Amino acid sequence: MHFKDYIWIIMKYAQIVIGPAGCGKSTYCSTIQKHGEAANRTIEVVNLDPAAEYFDYSASGDIRDLISVDDVMEDEDLKLGPNGGLVFCMQYMVENQEWLNDLVNCPGEDDYIVFDCPGQIELYTHLTVMKDFVRLLQQWKFQVCIVYVMDSHFVVDIPSYIAGMLTTLSVMMNLDVPHVSILSKIDLLSASSRNKVEQFLDPSERGLSELIDPNPWMEKHTKLMKKIAKIVDDYGFVHFMPLNITDETSITEALTFIDIRCLQFGEDEDVKTIDPPDPVDDE
């Protein structure tokens, strides 16, 4: 007689989807979930926006079950407005680790969770609450990456594009985990705007600083932009990936990049042994 060896492979991955309000974060989450369903792959989505009013994905968890901005604003002792209330909600969530742990840790299941986060940019650029959230996930053996979503309509000229890159760099430095930047709503751009965006989608190869036209009326401003662009050219820290949610190839490319380059999907495993079954007779 012998015992068969059994192991239980638990893989945990998390996309934390962030970006300015109205940039398309919830649409991204819904698109990724539906794409997974079509491929017979389970991708859970958790809403972490305590002020959310609508989303069309199937949420496996919702911060509003714990706390909402309306709850906080109605508290006469706190005296907080919408922005302060939202920050309070996120801090309250991180402090309630038992609730969060029950939400994200399901024994016996492979976990791939996409977190749909609020649009207040200060949560990611200089406050510590989202960094604390990331550290909690890492303590719970999640591979974590940031998906920063930027509305492509706001980066169709060089100054706006550079401003977007600086915000992205600020988030990267503050959260300090693998990061991918997504340009959303590409399918809604006009042909001329799409051509403009395509000129500088990969600044490390195209030379972003060379695309800045001299402006005699804003000479100092132009010099500053060129120097910033030169740094981006030299180091190649920021790369925006365009996402067309009407194109399955575009969705596949974005998800594959995140899985392989950012999360090492399927490579790292947390192996748990379980008790062997009853002895089996050799035949």
C-alpha positions as CSV (number, residue, x, y, z in Angstrom):
1,M,0.0,0.0,0.0
2,H,1.1,3.6,-0.5
3,F,-0.1,7.1,-0.1
4,K,-0.6,9.3,-3.1
5,D,0.9,12.8,-2.7
6,Y,-1.5,15.6,-3.1
7,I,-0.8,19.3,-3.2
8,W,-3.1,22.3,-3.4
9,I,-1.8,25.1,-5.7
10,I,-3.2,28.5,-4.7
11,M,-2.4,31.4,-7.0
12,K,-3.3,34.9,-6.1
13,Y,-3.1,37.9,-8.4
14,A,-4.5,41.4,-8.1
15,Q,-4.9,44.3,-10.6
16,I,-5.5,47.6,-8.8
17,V,-7.2,49.8,-11.3
18,I,-6.7,53.5,-10.7
19,G,-6.9,56.8,-12.5
20,P,-8.7,60.1,-12.6
21,A,-12.5,60.3,-12.3
22,G,-14.3,59.5,-15.5
23,C,-11.3,57.9,-17.2
24,G,-13.0,54.6,-17.8
25,K,-11.9,52.5,-14.8
26,S,-15.2,50.7,-14.3
27,T,-15.6,50.1,-18.0
28,Y,-12.1,48.6,-18.1
29,C,-13.0,46.3,-15.2
30,S,-16.2,45.2,-16.9
31,T,-14.4,44.6,-20.2
32,I,-11.7,42.4,-18.5
33,Q,-14.3,40.4,-16.6
34,K,-16.4,39.7,-19.8
35,H,-13.3,38.9,-21.7
36,G,-12.4,36.3,-19.1
37,E,-15.9,34.8,-19.1
38,A,-15.6,34.3,-22.9
39,A,-12.3,32.5,-22.4
40,N,-13.8,30.3,-19.5
41,R,-11.5,32.2,-17.1
42,T,-12.8,33.5,-13.7
43,I,-11.8,37.1,-13.1
44,E,-13.5,38.6,-10.0
45,V,-14.1,42.4,-9.7
46,V,-14.3,44.2,-6.4
47,N,-15.7,47.7,-6.1
48,L,-13.6,49.9,-3.8
49,D,-15.2,53.2,-4.7
50,P,-17.4,54.1,-1.7
51,A,-19.1,56.8,-3.8
52,A,-19.9,54.5,-6.8
53,E,-23.4,54.9,-8.2
54,Y,-23.3,52.5,-11.1
55,F,-21.2,49.8,-12.7
56,D,-22.2,47.0,-15.0
57,Y,-19.8,44.3,-13.9
58,S,-20.7,41.5,-11.5
59,A,-19.0,42.5,-8.2
60,S,-17.8,39.8,-5.9
61,G,-17.3,42.4,-3.2
62,D,-18.3,46.0,-2.5
63,I,-16.8,48.5,-0.1
64,R,-20.2,50.1,0.3
65,D,-21.2,47.0,2.3
66,L,-18.7,48.1,4.8
67,I,-18.9,51.9,4.5
68,S,-20.0,54.5,2.0
69,V,-19.3,58.2,1.4
70,D,-23.0,59.0,2.2
71,D,-22.7,57.3,5.6
72,V,-19.6,59.4,6.4
73,M,-21.1,62.7,5.2
74,E,-24.3,62.1,7.3
75,D,-22.2,61.7,10.4
76,E,-22.5,65.0,12.2
77,D,-19.4,64.4,14.3
78,L,-17.1,63.9,11.4
79,K,-18.1,67.0,9.4
80,L,-16.5,65.8,6.2
81,G,-17.3,66.7,2.6
82,P,-17.2,64.3,-0.4
83,N,-13.4,64.2,-0.9
84,G,-12.6,64.0,2.8
85,G,-15.3,61.4,3.2
86,L,-13.9,59.3,0.5
87,V,-10.4,59.4,2.0
88,F,-11.9,58.4,5.4
89,C,-13.7,55.5,3.8
90,M,-10.5,54.1,2.2
91,Q,-8.6,54.5,5.5
92,Y,-11.5,52.8,7.4
93,M,-11.4,49.9,4.9
94,V,-7.6,49.3,5.4
95,E,-8.0,49.5,9.2
96,N,-10.8,46.8,9.0
97,Q,-8.4,44.1,7.9
98,E,-10.7,41.2,9.0
99,W,-13.4,42.4,6.6
100,L,-10.9,42.8,3.8
101,N,-9.3,39.5,4.5
102,D,-12.6,37.7,4.3
103,L,-13.3,39.4,1.1
104,V,-10.2,38.6,-0.8
105,N,-9.1,35.3,0.7
106,C,-11.3,32.3,-0.3
107,P,-9.7,29.0,0.8
108,G,-9.4,26.5,-2.0
109,E,-9.9,28.9,-4.9
110,D,-7.5,30.4,-7.4
111,D,-7.8,34.2,-7.0
112,Y,-7.5,36.7,-9.8
113,I,-9.1,39.9,-8.5
114,V,-9.5,43.3,-10.3
115,F,-10.1,46.1,-7.8
116,D,-12.1,49.1,-9.2
117,C,-10.8,52.1,-7.2
118,P,-12.0,55.7,-6.7
119,G,-10.9,58.5,-9.0
120,Q,-9.4,60.9,-6.3
121,I,-5.8,61.1,-7.6
122,E,-4.4,62.1,-4.2
123,L,-5.0,58.6,-2.9
124,Y,-2.3,57.4,-5.2
125,T,0.2,60.3,-5.6
126,H,1.0,61.2,-2.0
127,L,-1.3,59.7,0.6
128,T,-0.3,56.3,2.1
129,V,-3.7,54.6,2.3
130,M,-3.4,52.8,-1.1
131,K,0.2,51.9,-0.4
132,D,-1.0,50.3,2.9
133,F,-3.6,48.4,0.9
134,V,-1.0,47.1,-1.6
135,R,1.2,46.0,1.3
136,L,-1.7,44.1,2.9
137,L,-2.4,42.2,-0.4
138,Q,1.3,41.4,-0.6
139,Q,1.3,40.0,2.9
140,W,-1.6,37.8,1.9
141,K,0.6,36.4,-1.0
142,F,-1.0,38.3,-3.8
143,Q,1.1,39.3,-6.9
144,V,0.0,42.9,-7.3
145,C,0.2,45.3,-10.2
146,I,-1.2,48.8,-10.8
147,V,-3.3,49.5,-13.9
148,Y,-3.3,53.3,-14.4
149,V,-6.1,54.3,-16.8
150,M,-5.9,57.6,-18.6
151,D,-8.6,59.0,-20.9
152,S,-7.0,59.3,-24.4
153,H,-9.1,62.4,-25.1
154,F,-6.9,64.4,-22.6
155,V,-3.5,63.5,-24.1
156,V,-3.9,64.4,-27.8
157,D,-1.3,67.2,-27.5
158,I,2.2,67.2,-26.2
159,P,1.7,69.4,-23.0
160,S,-1.2,67.2,-21.9
161,Y,0.6,64.0,-22.7
162,I,3.6,65.1,-20.6
163,A,1.3,66.2,-17.7
164,G,-0.3,62.7,-17.8
165,M,3.1,61.1,-17.8
166,L,4.2,63.1,-14.7
167,T,1.1,62.0,-12.9
168,T,1.8,58.4,-13.8
169,L,5.4,58.7,-12.6
170,S,4.2,60.1,-9.3
171,V,1.9,57.1,-8.8
172,M,4.7,54.7,-9.8
173,M,7.1,56.2,-7.3
174,N,4.5,56.3,-4.5
175,L,3.1,52.8,-4.8
176,D,6.3,51.1,-5.9
177,V,4.8,47.9,-7.6
178,P,4.7,46.7,-11.2
179,H,2.7,49.2,-13.2
180,V,1.0,49.5,-16.6
181,S,-0.5,52.6,-18.1
182,I,-3.7,52.2,-20.2
183,L,-5.0,54.8,-22.7
184,S,-8.7,54.3,-22.6
185,K,-11.5,55.3,-25.1
186,I,-9.2,55.0,-28.1
187,D,-12.2,53.7,-30.0
188,L,-14.0,57.1,-29.4
189,L,-11.2,59.3,-30.8
190,S,-11.5,61.0,-34.1
191,A,-9.2,59.8,-36.8
192,S,-7.1,63.0,-36.5
193,S,-6.8,62.7,-32.7
194,R,-5.9,59.1,-33.0
195,N,-3.1,59.9,-35.4
196,K,-1.7,62.5,-33.0
197,V,-1.7,60.1,-30.1
198,E,0.0,57.4,-32.1
199,Q,3.0,59.8,-32.7
200,F,4.1,59.6,-29.1
201,L,2.7,56.4,-27.7
202,D,6.2,55.0,-27.4
203,P,8.4,58.0,-26.4
204,S,11.4,55.8,-25.7
205,E,11.6,55.0,-29.4
206,R,10.1,58.0,-31.2
207,G,11.9,60.7,-29.3
208,L,9.2,62.6,-27.6
209,S,11.3,65.7,-27.0
210,E,11.7,66.1,-30.8
211,L,7.9,66.4,-31.2
212,I,7.7,69.6,-29.2
213,D,7.4,72.6,-31.5
214,P,9.2,75.8,-30.4
215,N,6.9,78.5,-29.1
216,P,8.5,82.0,-28.9
217,W,5.7,83.2,-26.6
218,M,6.3,80.5,-24.1
219,E,10.1,80.0,-24.4
220,K,10.7,78.9,-20.7
221,H,7.7,76.6,-20.8
222,T,8.9,75.0,-24.0
223,K,12.4,74.5,-22.6
224,L,11.0,72.8,-19.4
225,M,8.8,70.5,-21.5
226,K,11.8,69.5,-23.7
227,K,13.9,68.7,-20.6
228,I,11.1,66.6,-19.1
229,A,10.5,64.8,-22.4
230,K,14.3,64.2,-22.7
231,I,14.3,62.4,-19.3
232,V,11.4,60.3,-20.4
233,D,13.2,59.5,-23.7
234,D,16.4,58.6,-21.9
235,Y,14.9,56.4,-19.2
236,G,11.7,55.0,-20.9
237,F,9.8,54.8,-17.6
238,V,6.4,55.5,-19.0
239,H,4.7,53.6,-21.8
240,F,1.0,54.0,-22.5
241,M,-0.8,51.0,-24.0
242,P,-3.9,51.9,-26.1
243,L,-7.0,49.9,-25.3
244,N,-10.0,49.6,-27.7
245,I,-12.7,47.8,-25.8
246,T,-14.5,47.0,-29.1
247,D,-11.5,45.1,-30.4
248,E,-10.9,41.6,-28.8
249,T,-7.3,41.6,-30.1
250,S,-6.7,44.9,-28.2
251,I,-8.2,43.5,-25.0
252,T,-6.2,40.3,-25.3
253,E,-3.0,42.2,-25.8
254,A,-3.6,44.4,-22.8
255,L,-4.5,41.5,-20.5
256,T,-1.6,39.3,-21.8
257,F,0.9,42.2,-21.1
258,I,-0.4,42.6,-17.6
259,D,-0.5,38.9,-16.9
260,I,3.0,38.1,-18.2
261,R,5.0,41.3,-17.7
262,C,3.4,42.7,-14.5
263,L,2.0,39.7,-12.6
264,Q,4.0,36.7,-13.9
265,F,0.6,35.0,-14.1
266,G,1.0,31.3,-13.3
267,E,4.7,31.4,-12.6
268,D,4.7,32.0,-8.8
269,E,2.8,29.6,-6.7
270,D,1.9,29.3,-3.0
271,V,1.8,25.6,-2.5
272,K,-0.2,24.1,0.4
273,T,-0.1,20.5,1.3
274,I,-3.3,18.7,2.4
275,D,-3.8,15.6,4.3
276,P,-3.5,12.5,2.2
277,P,-6.5,10.2,1.6
278,D,-6.9,6.7,2.9
279,P,-4.2,4.3,1.8
280,V,-4.7,2.8,-1.7
281,D,-3.8,-0.8,-2.5
282,D,-1.4,-1.3,-5.4
283,E,-2.8,-3.5,-8.1
